[in-house]
Amino acid sequence: MLGPALERLRSGGIEVQLAQTRAPGEATQIAREAYERGVRNFIAVGGDGTSYELVNGLYPRALEGDKPTLAFLPLGTGNSFLRDFSDRGVDHAIESILSRRSQPCDVLRLRHKEGVIHYINLLSMGFTADVATLRARRFSGWGELGYVISIFLALARFQRRPFPLRVDNEKEFDRRPCLFLTFNNSKYTGGTMMIAPKAEINSGLVEYVRWGPVGRLGLIRNLPGLYDGSHILHPLAERKAVRHVTFALDAPVDVMVDGEVLSLRCEDLDVLPGALNVVA
């Protein structure tokens, strides 16, 4: 599938140089080295995890130089970010590249105890991260079915717990138990789940979605709402558009960041407005 896509790009006058990755994290190093050589236009070939690695190769260095541009050939399993623009996948992506159609995109920056990461889609904690962790560790090659199986396994374990945090200028930390929290730049996760229907990629804000301590049966009844965005209308749901989040975690927690599963002791989250150009 990659070969025909590249042929269409080259036929349209796009010069493409391939850099193949063979191990996790290698795309980060490739992007970092390419940026240092003066490359400013990149195409992520794969899913959300590939673009996540590229973004972390570009930042924070790109904050000191020319703004990079990131395009996509969505040949991976998740491809959530592009769904904000189209559900036509590769065809839409190729058309966008050929037409040189780009727009500014915020980059979200998370500082944690061991360092800093950057992302353009979302970070989640709680049930949604539990689902992603299960999928990554046990069903990584199962596509959409892997998400569904992981959801029901996470339901069997079902944890509702606090993730202490405060947003913007709030004085008190929110220590209420919750089912999940997400910190979004774009609308979708898991390919088709519209977890943050009001998110905008260039708003200069983090779209923060919180679902309180919904019960197991309540979650099952409302699962369809996670796919059409209506879950934010639930009485236990909250959403806010914020500039800054401060965490008060006692230990690392499992998080899902742009399709990647990590264990981090998060400290604070903010926005780099319009720091990246995306072709979409």
Summary of the structure (lengths in Angstrom):
residues: 280
radius of gyration: 18.4
end to end distance: 19.4
largest distance: 57.4
contacts: 917
relative contact order: 0.19
helix: 32%
strand: 31%
